[in-house]
Each structure stands twice: as C-alpha cells, then as structure tokens.
Amino acid sequence: MLKIIIALVLLSHGIGHSMGLLQVFKVATVSPQWKGDSWLLTGSASLAVSQIVAVLLWTLAIIGFAALAAVVVGWLPEAWWVPLAIGASAVSLAGLLLFPIAFPLFSTLGALAANVAVLVAVLWYHWVPSELTA
C-alpha cells in the first residue's frame, strides 16, 4: 500500500509540471504575472527560447517523475531509481529556478519540497523502493 501511495505522490508531482505547459501554450492561465519569460534567460535570449527551455524542462520532469512512479511499483527496473530521481528532481529544480513565478506560490513551494524530499531520500538515506514491503 505504501508503494502505491509513494508512486501516486511522485506521479502527481510530475503531472503538476503540466501547469507550466498549459500556460506556455496558452491553454490556461496558471500564474497571471508570468508571461513565459525567465529572469535569467530572457535578457540573453528571446522569449521564444525561454519558452522552449521551459517546455523542455517541464516535459522532462513529467516523464521523469512518471518513470519514478513506475519504478516504485515495479514496472521499470530499480536500477533506474537513483539516476531518474536525481535527474527528474534536478530538472524540476532548474525549472523552478529559471521560472520562479510560473506557478502559484503554494505550488512552487510544494514542488520544491517534493524535489528536496526525493533528493534527500536518494542521496542522504540511500533509499530504494525495494526497501518497502509490498
């Protein structure tokens, strides 16, 4: 049961990154003050480049956290856990750093907490999903 809960949390966190995609593609307004720009990239690159970076980061985060959920439930090899966990969290953190106002504050803080929790579990505690009993 705990594996399913952890997998659902990871999957939900990944799906949450779709809010950024919805705003970039003008499907929904998630954060009215964000216009697709990055405080770091927009000065040296166009708005289009900034938005491409945002789409790439959030798409990779969605895929990465969905794959992490699949590792937890045993659908993908456990050997993928550590690299996926570090990669997906790093990509998500990069998105939060480059586009800090892309999401509502509570969503940004929740995403930050989820990313830090995954990194602490993997890098500090060396946790792997097989340590859970069914």
N, CA, C and O atoms as a GROMACS GRO file, in nm:
protein
  536
    1MET      N    1   0.082  -0.120   0.000
    1MET     CA    2   0.000   0.000   0.000
    1MET      C    3   0.086   0.127   0.000
    1MET      O    4   0.055   0.223  -0.069
    2LEU      N    5   0.195   0.125   0.078
    2LEU     CA    6   0.282   0.242   0.084
    2LEU      C    7   0.349   0.268  -0.051
    2LEU      O    8   0.370   0.383  -0.089
    3LYS      N    9   0.382   0.159  -0.124
    3LYS     CA   10   0.440   0.176  -0.257
    3LYS      C   11   0.344   0.252  -0.348
    3LYS      O   12   0.385   0.340  -0.424
    4ILE      N   13   0.218   0.217  -0.340
    4ILE     CA   14   0.118   0.283  -0.425
    4ILE      C   15   0.105   0.430  -0.388
    4ILE      O   16   0.096   0.516  -0.476
    5ILE      N   17   0.105   0.460  -0.260
    5ILE     CA   18   0.095   0.599  -0.215
    5ILE      C   19   0.216   0.680  -0.263
    5ILE      O   20   0.200   0.790  -0.315
    6ILE      N   21   0.335   0.625  -0.246
    6ILE     CA   22   0.456   0.695  -0.292
    6ILE      C   23   0.453   0.714  -0.443
    6ILE      O   24   0.487   0.821  -0.493
    7ALA      N   25   0.412   0.610  -0.514
    7ALA     CA   26   0.404   0.620  -0.661
    7ALA      C   27   0.303   0.728  -0.702
    7ALA      O   28   0.328   0.804  -0.796
    8LEU      N   29   0.191   0.735  -0.635
    8LEU     CA   30   0.090   0.836  -0.667
    8LEU      C   31   0.140   0.978  -0.637
    8LEU      O   32   0.112   1.072  -0.712
    9VAL      N   33   0.214   0.993  -0.528
    9VAL     CA   34   0.272   1.125  -0.496
    9VAL      C   35   0.372   1.166  -0.605
    9VAL      O   36   0.371   1.280  -0.650
   10LEU      N   37   0.458   1.074  -0.645
   10LEU     CA   38   0.556   1.103  -0.750
   10LEU      C   39   0.487   1.135  -0.883
   10LEU      O   40   0.525   1.230  -0.952
   11LEU      N   41   0.387   1.056  -0.918
   11LEU     CA   42   0.314   1.080  -1.042
   11LEU      C   43   0.241   1.214  -1.037
   11LEU      O   44   0.242   1.289  -1.135
   12SER      N   45   0.179   1.245  -0.924
   12SER     CA   46   0.109   1.373  -0.909
   12SER      C   47   0.206   1.490  -0.921
   12SER      O   48   0.175   1.591  -0.984
   13HIS      N   49   0.322   1.476  -0.860
   13HIS     CA   50   0.423   1.581  -0.869
   13HIS      C   51   0.463   1.602  -1.016
   13HIS      O   52   0.474   1.715  -1.062
   14GLY      N   53   0.484   1.493  -1.086
   14GLY     CA   54   0.518   1.504  -1.228
   14GLY      C   55   0.409   1.572  -1.309
   14GLY      O   56   0.436   1.661  -1.388
   15ILE      N   57   0.286   1.529  -1.288
   15ILE     CA   58   0.173   1.587  -1.362
   15ILE      C   59   0.156   1.735  -1.330
   15ILE      O   60   0.111   1.813  -1.414
   16GLY      N   61   0.193   1.775  -1.208
   16GLY     CA   62   0.183   1.915  -1.170
   16GLY      C   63   0.264   2.007  -1.260
   16GLY      O   64   0.230   2.124  -1.276
   17HIS      N   65   0.370   1.955  -1.319
   17HIS     CA   66   0.452   2.037  -1.410
   17HIS      C   67   0.376   2.073  -1.536
   17HIS      O   68   0.416   2.164  -1.609
   18SER      N   69   0.267   2.004  -1.563
   18SER     CA   70   0.187   2.035  -1.683
   18SER      C   71   0.124   2.174  -1.672
   18SER      O   72   0.085   2.231  -1.774
   19MET      N   73   0.113   2.229  -1.551
   19MET     CA   74   0.061   2.364  -1.538
   19MET      C   75   0.147   2.463  -1.615
   19MET      O   76   0.095   2.558  -1.675
   20GLY      N   77   0.276   2.442  -1.614
   20GLY     CA   78   0.365   2.530  -1.691
   20GLY      C   79   0.342   2.515  -1.840
   20GLY      O   80   0.343   2.614  -1.914
   21LEU      N   81   0.322   2.391  -1.886
   21LEU     CA   82   0.296   2.368  -2.028
   21LEU      C   83   0.164   2.432  -2.070
   21LEU      O   84   0.155   2.493  -2.177
   22LEU      N   85   0.063   2.420  -1.985
   22LEU     CA   86  -0.067   2.479  -2.017
   22LEU      C   87  -0.056   2.630  -2.035
   22LEU      O   88  -0.123   2.687  -2.121
   23GLN      N   89   0.026   2.693  -1.954
   23GLN     CA   90   0.041   2.837  -1.965
   23GLN      C   91   0.125   2.877  -2.087
   23GLN      O   92   0.091   2.972  -2.156
   24VAL      N   93   0.233   2.804  -2.113
   24VAL     CA   94   0.317   2.836  -2.230
   24VAL      C   95   0.235   2.825  -2.358
   24VAL      O   96   0.248   2.908  -2.448
   25PHE      N   97   0.150   2.722  -2.366
   25PHE     CA   98   0.070   2.701  -2.486
   25PHE      C   99  -0.063   2.776  -2.483
   25PHE      O  100  -0.149   2.757  -2.569
   26LYS      N  101  -0.078   2.863  -2.382
   26LYS     CA  102  -0.195   2.949  -2.368
   26LYS      C  103  -0.327   2.872  -2.362
   26LYS      O  104  -0.429   2.917  -2.415
   27VAL      N  105  -0.324   2.757  -2.297
   27VAL     CA  106  -0.444   2.679  -2.274
   27VAL      C  107  -0.512   2.726  -2.147
   27VAL      O  108  -0.635   2.724  -2.137
   28ALA      N  109  -0.432   2.767  -2.050
   28ALA     CA  110  -0.484   2.813  -1.921
   28ALA      C  111  -0.389   2.918  -1.864
   28ALA      O  112  -0.271   2.922  -1.897
   29THR      N  113  -0.445   3.003  -1.778
   29THR     CA  114  -0.362   3.099  -1.706
   29THR      C  115  -0.344   3.048  -1.565
   29THR      O  116  -0.436   3.052  -1.484
   30VAL      N  117  -0.225   3.001  -1.536
   30VAL     CA  118  -0.195   2.945  -1.406
   30VAL      C  119  -0.143   3.053  -1.313
   30VAL      O  120  -0.180   3.060  -1.196
   31SER      N  121  -0.057   3.137  -1.366
   31SER     CA  122   0.003   3.246  -1.290
   31SER      C  123  -0.003   3.372  -1.378
   31SER      O  124   0.079   3.388  -1.468
   32PRO      N  125  -0.100   3.461  -1.353
   32PRO     CA  126  -0.121   3.576  -1.441
   32PRO      C  127   0.002   3.666  -1.460
   32PRO      O  128   0.016   3.728  -1.565
   33GLN      N  129   0.090   3.673  -1.362
   33GLN     CA  130   0.206   3.761  -1.374
   33GLN      C  131   0.317   3.701  -1.460
   33GLN      O  132   0.409   3.772  -1.499
   34TRP      N  133   0.310   3.570  -1.491
   34TRP     CA  134   0.414   3.507  -1.572
   34TRP      C  135   0.377   3.510  -1.719
   34TRP      O  136   0.269   3.464  -1.757
   35LYS      N  137   0.463   3.563  -1.799
   35LYS     CA  138   0.438   3.576  -1.944
   35LYS      C  139   0.526   3.482  -2.027
   35LYS      O  140   0.539   3.501  -2.148
   36GLY      N  141   0.587   3.383  -1.962
   36GLY     CA  142   0.671   3.288  -2.034
   36GLY      C  143   0.818   3.322  -2.031
   36GLY      O  144   0.899   3.254  -2.093
   37ASP      N  145   0.852   3.427  -1.959
   37ASP     CA  146   0.991   3.472  -1.955
   37ASP      C  147   1.065   3.414  -1.836
   37ASP      O  148   1.005   3.365  -1.740
   38SER      N  149   1.196   3.420  -1.845
   38SER     CA  150   1.283   3.375  -1.737
   38SER      C  151   1.370   3.492  -1.695
   38SER      O  152   1.420   3.567  -1.778
   39TRP      N  153   1.386   3.506  -1.567
   39TRP     CA  154   1.470   3.617  -1.516
   39TRP      C  155   1.614   3.603  -1.564
   39TRP      O  156   1.685   3.703  -1.574
   40LEU      N  157   1.658   3.482  -1.594
   40LEU     CA  158   1.796   3.460  -1.636
   40LEU      C  159   1.810   3.454  -1.788
   40LEU      O  160   1.906   3.508  -1.843
   41LEU      N  161   1.718   3.390  -1.855
   41LEU     CA  162   1.732   3.366  -1.999
   41LEU      C  163   1.684   3.481  -2.086
   41LEU      O  164   1.741   3.506  -2.192
   42THR      N  165   1.581   3.550  -2.045
   42THR     CA  166   1.518   3.648  -2.132
   42THR      C  167   1.612   3.762  -2.170
   42THR      O  168   1.602   3.813  -2.282
   43GLY      N  169   1.702   3.802  -2.083
   43GLY     CA  170   1.796   3.908  -2.116
   43GLY      C  171   1.892   3.870  -2.227
   43GLY      O  172   1.930   3.954  -2.308
   44SER      N  173   1.933   3.744  -2.231
   44SER     CA  174   2.031   3.700  -2.330
   44SER      C  175   1.969   3.622  -2.445
   44SER      O  176   2.035   3.597  -2.546
   45ALA      N  177   1.844   3.585  -2.432
   45ALA     CA  178   1.776   3.508  -2.536
   45ALA      C  179   1.634   3.563  -2.553
   45ALA      O  180   1.583   3.637  -2.468
   46SER      N  181   1.572   3.526  -2.661
   46SER     CA  182   1.437   3.575  -2.688
   46SER      C  183   1.335   3.504  -2.598
   46SER      O  184   1.366   3.405  -2.533
   47LEU      N  185   1.214   3.558  -2.597
   47LEU     CA  186   1.106   3.496  -2.521
   47LEU      C  187   1.079   3.355  -2.574
   47LEU      O  188   1.049   3.264  -2.496
   48ALA      N  189   1.090   3.337  -2.703
   48ALA     CA  190   1.066   3.205  -2.763
   48ALA      C  191   1.166   3.102  -2.710
   48ALA      O  192   1.128   2.989  -2.679
   49VAL      N  193   1.291   3.140  -2.701
   49VAL     CA  194   1.393   3.049  -2.648
   49VAL      C  195   1.363   3.017  -2.502
   49VAL      O  196   1.376   2.902  -2.460
   50SER      N  197   1.325   3.116  -2.426
   50SER     CA  198   1.290   3.096  -2.285
   50SER      C  199   1.175   2.997  -2.273
   50SER      O  200   1.176   2.909  -2.186
   51GLN      N  201   1.076   3.012  -2.358
   51GLN     CA  202   0.961   2.921  -2.353
   51GLN      C  203   0.997   2.780  -2.398
   51GLN      O  204   0.944   2.683  -2.344
   52ILE      N  205   1.087   2.766  -2.493
   52ILE     CA  206   1.133   2.634  -2.536
   52ILE      C  207   1.205   2.564  -2.420
   52ILE      O  208   1.184   2.445  -2.396
   53VAL      N  209   1.288   2.638  -2.350
   53VAL     CA  210   1.358   2.581  -2.234
   53VAL      C  211   1.256   2.538  -2.130
   53VAL      O  212   1.269   2.430  -2.073
   54ALA      N  213   1.155   2.620  -2.105
   54ALA     CA  214   1.051   2.585  -2.007
   54ALA      C  215   0.979   2.457  -2.048
   54ALA      O  216   0.959   2.367  -1.966
   55VAL      N  217   0.941   2.448  -2.174
   55VAL     CA  218   0.871   2.329  -2.222
   55VAL      C  219   0.959   2.205  -2.208
   55VAL      O  220   0.912   2.100  -2.165
   56LEU      N  221   1.085   2.216  -2.244
   56LEU     CA  222   1.175   2.101  -2.232
   56LEU      C  223   1.191   2.058  -2.086
   56LEU      O  224   1.183   1.940  -2.055
   57LEU      N  225   1.214   2.154  -1.997
   57LEU     CA  226   1.234   2.120  -1.856
   57LEU      C  227   1.109   2.054  -1.797
   57LEU      O  228   1.119   1.951  -1.730
   58TRP      N  229   0.993   2.112  -1.822
   58TRP     CA  230   0.872   2.056  -1.761
   58TRP      C  231   0.831   1.924  -1.824
   58TRP      O  232   0.778   1.836  -1.756
   59THR      N  233   0.855   1.909  -1.954
   59THR     CA  234   0.825   1.781  -2.017
   59THR      C  235   0.916   1.671  -1.961
   59THR      O  236   0.870   1.561  -1.932
   60LEU      N  237   1.044   1.702  -1.946
   60LEU     CA  238   1.136   1.605  -1.886
   60LEU      C  239   1.098   1.572  -1.742
   60LEU      O  240   1.110   1.458  -1.699
   61ALA      N  241   1.054   1.672  -1.667
   61ALA     CA  242   1.012   1.647  -1.528
   61ALA      C  243   0.889   1.557  -1.524
   61ALA      O  244   0.881   1.467  -1.441
   62ILE      N  245   0.793   1.581  -1.612
   62ILE     CA  246   0.673   1.496  -1.617
   62ILE      C  247   0.712   1.352  -1.647
   62ILE      O  248   0.670   1.260  -1.577
   63ILE      N  249   0.794   1.334  -1.749
   63ILE     CA  250   0.837   1.199  -1.787
   63ILE      C  251   0.920   1.135  -1.675
   63ILE      O  252   0.901   1.018  -1.642
   64GLY      N  253   1.010   1.213  -1.617
   64GLY     CA  254   1.096   1.159  -1.512
   64GLY      C  255   1.019   1.114  -1.388
   64GLY      O  256   1.044   1.005  -1.336
   65PHE      N  257   0.926   1.196  -1.342
   65PHE     CA  258   0.852   1.157  -1.222
   65PHE      C  259   0.750   1.046  -1.250
   65PHE      O  260   0.722   0.965  -1.162
   66ALA      N  261   0.696   1.042  -1.371
   66ALA     CA  262   0.610   0.929  -1.408
   66ALA      C  263   0.692   0.800  -1.410
   66ALA      O  264   0.645   0.695  -1.365
   67ALA      N  265   0.813   0.808  -1.462
   67ALA     CA  266   0.901   0.690  -1.464
   67ALA      C  267   0.939   0.649  -1.322
   67ALA      O  268   0.948   0.530  -1.292
   68LEU      N  269   0.963   0.746  -1.235
   68LEU     CA  270   0.993   0.714  -1.094
   68LEU      C  271   0.878   0.638  -1.030
   68LEU      O  272   0.898   0.541  -0.958
   69ALA      N  273   0.756   0.684  -1.057
   69ALA     CA  274   0.639   0.613  -1.004
   69ALA      C  275   0.636   0.469  -1.055
   69ALA      O  276   0.603   0.377  -0.981
   70ALA      N  277   0.670   0.451  -1.182
   70ALA     CA  278   0.673   0.317  -1.240
   70ALA      C  279   0.782   0.230  -1.177
   70ALA      O  280   0.763   0.109  -1.161
   71VAL      N  281   0.894   0.289  -1.141
   71VAL     CA  282   0.999   0.214  -1.071
   71VAL      C  283   0.949   0.169  -0.934
   71VAL      O  284   0.972   0.055  -0.893
   72VAL      N  285   0.882   0.258  -0.863
   72VAL     CA  286   0.834   0.227  -0.728
   72VAL      C  287   0.738   0.108  -0.730
   72VAL      O  288   0.745   0.021  -0.643
   73VAL      N  289   0.648   0.103  -0.828
   73VAL     CA  290   0.553  -0.008  -0.832
   73VAL      C  291   0.609  -0.132  -0.901
   73VAL      O  292   0.542  -0.235  -0.908
   74GLY      N  293   0.732  -0.122  -0.954
   74GLY     CA  294   0.796  -0.240  -1.012
   74GLY      C  295   0.778  -0.256  -1.161
   74GLY      O  296   0.809  -0.363  -1.214
   75TRP      N  297   0.729  -0.156  -1.229
   75TRP     CA  298   0.709  -0.166  -1.373
   75TRP      C  299   0.836  -0.135  -1.452
   75TRP      O  300   0.847  -0.174  -1.568
   76LEU      N  301   0.930  -0.067  -1.389
   76LEU     CA  302   1.060  -0.038  -1.451
   76LEU      C  303   1.170  -0.088  -1.357
   76LEU      O  304   1.146  -0.101  -1.237
   77PRO      N  305   1.288  -0.114  -1.409
   77PRO     CA  306   1.397  -0.169  -1.325
   77PRO      C  307   1.437  -0.073  -1.213
   77PRO      O  308   1.444   0.048  -1.232
   78GLU      N  309   1.462  -0.130  -1.096
   78GLU     CA  310   1.503  -0.050  -0.981
   78GLU      C  311   1.638   0.018  -1.002
   78GLU      O  312   1.668   0.119  -0.938
   79ALA      N  313   1.719  -0.036  -1.092
   79ALA     CA  314   1.849   0.026  -1.122
   79ALA      C  315   1.831   0.166  -1.180
   79ALA      O  316   1.925   0.246  -1.178
   80TRP      N  317   1.715   0.196  -1.230
   80TRP     CA  318   1.687   0.329  -1.285
   80TRP      C  319   1.653   0.430  -1.177
   80TRP      O  320   1.651   0.551  -1.204
   81TRP      N  321   1.625   0.384  -1.055
   81TRP     CA  322   1.575   0.471  -0.949
   81TRP      C  323   1.666   0.591  -0.922
   81TRP      O  324   1.621   0.705  -0.930
   82VAL      N  325   1.791   0.566  -0.890
   82VAL     CA  326   1.880   0.676  -0.850
   82VAL      C  327   1.902   0.777  -0.963
   82VAL      O  328   1.884   0.896  -0.941
   83PRO      N  329   1.941   0.733  -1.083
   83PRO     CA  330   1.961   0.834  -1.188
   83PRO      C  331   1.834   0.910  -1.224
   83PRO      O  332   1.837   1.030  -1.251
   84LEU      N  333   1.722   0.839  -1.226
   84LEU     CA  334   1.595   0.907  -1.256
   84LEU      C  335   1.557   1.006  -1.146
   84LEU      O  336   1.513   1.117  -1.175
   85ALA      N  337   1.575   0.965  -1.022
   85ALA     CA  338   1.539   1.052  -0.909
   85ALA      C  339   1.622   1.180  -0.910
   85ALA      O  340   1.570   1.290  -0.892
   86ILE      N  341   1.752   1.164  -0.930
   86ILE     CA  342   1.840   1.282  -0.933
   86ILE      C  343   1.808   1.368  -1.056
   86ILE      O  344   1.798   1.490  -1.046
   87GLY      N  345   1.794   1.304  -1.170
   87GLY     CA  346   1.768   1.378  -1.294
   87GLY      C  347   1.635   1.451  -1.293
   87GLY      O  348   1.630   1.570  -1.326
   88ALA      N  349   1.528   1.383  -1.256
   88ALA     CA  350   1.396   1.446  -1.255
   88ALA      C  351   1.390   1.559  -1.154
   88ALA      O  352   1.333   1.665  -1.182
   89SER      N  353   1.448   1.539  -1.037
   89SER     CA  354   1.448   1.644  -0.935
   89SER      C  355   1.531   1.763  -0.979
   89SER      O  356   1.492   1.878  -0.959
   90ALA      N  357   1.647   1.737  -1.039
   90ALA     CA  358   1.734   1.845  -1.086
   90ALA      C  359   1.666   1.926  -1.196
   90ALA      O  360   1.675   2.049  -1.198
   91VAL      N  361   1.600   1.858  -1.288
   91VAL     CA  362   1.529   1.926  -1.397
   91VAL      C  363   1.415   2.011  -1.341
   91VAL      O  364   1.396   2.125  -1.383
   92SER      N  365   1.341   1.956  -1.247
   92SER     CA  366   1.232   2.031  -1.185
   92SER      C  367   1.285   2.152  -1.108
   92SER      O  368   1.228   2.261  -1.117
   93LEU      N  369   1.392   2.133  -1.034
   93LEU     CA  370   1.453   2.244  -0.961
   93LEU      C  371   1.504   2.352  -1.057
   93LEU      O  372   1.493   2.471  -1.029
   94ALA      N  373   1.561   2.310  -1.169
   94ALA     CA  374   1.608   2.407  -1.269
   94ALA      C  375   1.491   2.489  -1.323
   94ALA      O  376   1.502   2.610  -1.342
   95GLY      N  377   1.378   2.422  -1.347
   95GLY     CA  378   1.259   2.494  -1.391
   95GLY      C  379   1.210   2.593  -1.288
   95GLY      O  380   1.172   2.706  -1.321
   96LEU      N  381   1.212   2.551  -1.161
   96LEU     CA  382   1.170   2.643  -1.054
   96LEU      C  383   1.266   2.761  -1.041
   96LEU      O  384   1.224   2.873  -1.015
   97LEU      N  385   1.394   2.736  -1.060
   97LEU     CA  386   1.494   2.842  -1.051
   97LEU      C  387   1.482   2.941  -1.167
   97LEU      O  388   1.487   3.062  -1.146
   98LEU      N  389   1.466   2.889  -1.287
   98LEU     CA  390   1.461   2.976  -1.405
   98LEU      C  391   1.327   3.048  -1.420
   98LEU      O  392   1.320   3.157  -1.476
   99PHE      N  393   1.220   2.985  -1.371
   99PHE     CA  394   1.086   3.040  -1.389
   99PHE      C  395   1.012   3.043  -1.254
   99PHE      O  396   0.911   2.974  -1.238
  100PRO      N  397   1.060   3.121  -1.159
  100PRO     CA  398   1.006   3.115  -1.023
  100PRO      C  399   0.862   3.164  -1.009
  100PRO      O  400   0.795   3.128  -0.912
  101ILE      N  401   0.812   3.243  -1.103
  101ILE     CA  402   0.674   3.289  -1.091
  101ILE      C  403   0.580   3.218  -1.189
  101ILE      O  404   0.468   3.263  -1.210
  102ALA      N  405   0.625   3.109  -1.248
  102ALA     CA  406   0.543   3.037  -1.345
  102ALA      C  407   0.424   2.968  -1.278
  102ALA      O  408   0.322   2.945  -1.343
  103PHE      N  409   0.437   2.935  -1.152
  103PHE     CA  410   0.332   2.866  -1.079
  103PHE      C  411   0.288   2.951  -0.960
  103PHE      O  412   0.363   3.039  -0.916
  104PRO      N  413   0.169   2.926  -0.908
  104PRO     CA  414   0.132   2.993  -0.783
  104PRO      C  415   0.232   2.958  -0.672
  104PRO      O  416   0.293   2.852  -0.675
  105LEU      N  417   0.248   3.048  -0.576
  105LEU     CA  418   0.349   3.030  -0.471
  105LEU      C  419   0.335   2.896  -0.400
  105LEU      O  420   0.435   2.829  -0.377
  106PHE      N  421   0.214   2.857  -0.364
  106PHE     CA  422   0.195   2.731  -0.291
  106PHE      C  423   0.240   2.612  -0.376
  106PHE      O  424   0.299   2.517  -0.323
  107SER      N  425   0.214   2.616  -0.506
  107SER     CA  426   0.259   2.509  -0.595
  107SER      C  427   0.411   2.506  -0.606
  107SER      O  428   0.472   2.399  -0.608
  108THR      N  429   0.472   2.623  -0.613
  108THR     CA  430   0.618   2.631  -0.620
  108THR      C  431   0.681   2.575  -0.495
  108THR      O  432   0.778   2.499  -0.501
  109LEU      N  433   0.627   2.612  -0.379
  109LEU     CA  434   0.681   2.560  -0.253
  109LEU      C  435   0.659   2.410  -0.240
  109LEU      O  436   0.747   2.339  -0.191
  110GLY      N  437   0.544   2.361  -0.283
  110GLY     CA  438   0.518   2.217  -0.281
  110GLY      C  439   0.611   2.140  -0.372
  110GLY      O  440   0.661   2.033  -0.336
  111ALA      N  441   0.636   2.195  -0.490
  111ALA     CA  442   0.729   2.131  -0.584
  111ALA      C  443   0.870   2.130  -0.528
  111ALA      O  444   0.942   2.031  -0.539
  112LEU      N  445   0.909   2.241  -0.468
  112LEU     CA  446   1.041   2.249  -0.405
  112LEU      C  447   1.054   2.143  -0.296
  112LEU      O  448   1.156   2.074  -0.288
  113ALA      N  449   0.953   2.131  -0.212
  113ALA     CA  450   0.955   2.032  -0.104
  113ALA      C  451   0.962   1.889  -0.158
  113ALA      O  452   1.037   1.806  -0.106
  114ALA      N  453   0.885   1.861  -0.263
  114ALA     CA  454   0.886   1.726  -0.321
  114ALA      C  455   1.023   1.694  -0.381
  114ALA      O  456   1.074   1.584  -0.362
  115ASN      N  457   1.082   1.789  -0.451
  115ASN     CA  458   1.214   1.766  -0.510
  115ASN      C  459   1.321   1.744  -0.403
  115ASN      O  460   1.404   1.654  -0.416
  116VAL      N  461   1.318   1.825  -0.299
  116VAL     CA  462   1.415   1.811  -0.191
  116VAL      C  463   1.394   1.676  -0.120
  116VAL      O  464   1.491   1.609  -0.086
  117ALA      N  465   1.269   1.638  -0.098
  117ALA     CA  466   1.240   1.510  -0.032
  117ALA      C  467   1.296   1.393  -0.112
  117ALA      O  468   1.354   1.301  -0.056
  118VAL      N  469   1.278   1.396  -0.243
  118VAL     CA  470   1.331   1.289  -0.328
  118VAL      C  471   1.483   1.286  -0.322
  118VAL      O  472   1.543   1.179  -0.308
  119LEU      N  473   1.546   1.402  -0.332
  119LEU     CA  474   1.693   1.407  -0.328
  119LEU      C  475   1.748   1.362  -0.193
  119LEU      O  476   1.850   1.292  -0.188
  120VAL      N  477   1.683   1.402  -0.084
  120VAL     CA  478   1.728   1.359   0.049
  120VAL      C  479   1.712   1.208   0.064
  120VAL      O  480   1.802   1.141   0.115
  121ALA      N  481   1.598   1.155   0.018
  121ALA     CA  482   1.576   1.010   0.028
  121ALA      C  483   1.682   0.932  -0.049
  121ALA      O  484   1.731   0.829  -0.002
  122VAL      N  485   1.718   0.981  -0.166
  122VAL     CA  486   1.812   0.909  -0.252
  122VAL      C  487   1.958   0.933  -0.212
  122VAL      O  488   2.036   0.839  -0.200
  123LEU      N  489   1.994   1.059  -0.190
  123LEU     CA  490   2.135   1.092  -0.167
  123LEU      C  491   2.177   1.082  -0.021
  123LEU      O  492   2.292   1.046   0.007
  124TRP      N  493   2.089   1.112   0.070
  124TRP     CA  494   2.123   1.110   0.212
  124TRP      C  495   2.096   0.974   0.274
  124TRP      O  496   2.181   0.915   0.341
  125TYR      N  497   1.973   0.924   0.251
  125TYR     CA  498   1.932   0.798   0.313
  125TYR      C  499   1.958   0.676   0.224
  125TYR      O  500   1.942   0.563   0.270
  126HIS      N  501   1.997   0.698   0.099
  126HIS     CA  502   2.021   0.589   0.004
  126HIS      C  503   1.902   0.494  -0.005
  126HIS      O  504   1.917   0.372  -0.012
  127TRP      N  505   1.783   0.554  -0.004
  127TRP     CA  506   1.660   0.476  -0.007
  127TRP      C  507   1.631   0.425  -0.148
  127TRP      O  508   1.650   0.497  -0.245
  128VAL      N  509   1.586   0.302  -0.157
  128VAL     CA  510   1.541   0.244  -0.284
  128VAL      C  511   1.404   0.180  -0.260
  128VAL      O  512   1.375   0.136  -0.149
  129PRO      N  513   1.321   0.173  -0.362
  129PRO     CA  514   1.185   0.121  -0.344
  129PRO      C  515   1.178  -0.022  -0.292
  129PRO      O  516   1.080  -0.059  -0.227
  130SER      N  517   1.278  -0.103  -0.318
  130SER     CA  518   1.273  -0.243  -0.273
  130SER      C  519   1.278  -0.255  -0.121
  130SER      O  520   1.252  -0.362  -0.066
  131GLU      N  521   1.313  -0.145  -0.053
  131GLU     CA  522   1.315  -0.150   0.093
  131GLU      C  523   1.175  -0.152   0.153
  131GLU      O  524   1.158  -0.180   0.272
  132LEU      N  525   1.075  -0.124   0.071
  132LEU     CA  526   0.936  -0.131   0.116
  132LEU      C  527   0.884  -0.272   0.096
  132LEU      O  528   0.915  -0.336  -0.005
  133THR      N  529   0.807  -0.319   0.187
  133THR     CA  530   0.739  -0.446   0.165
  133THR      C  531   0.612  -0.417   0.088
  133THR      O  532   0.556  -0.308   0.099
  134ALA      N  533   0.568  -0.510   0.014
  134ALA     CA  534   0.450  -0.495  -0.073
  134ALA      C  535   0.355  -0.397  -0.016
  134ALA      O  536   0.250  -0.371  -0.075
   0.00000   0.00000   0.00000
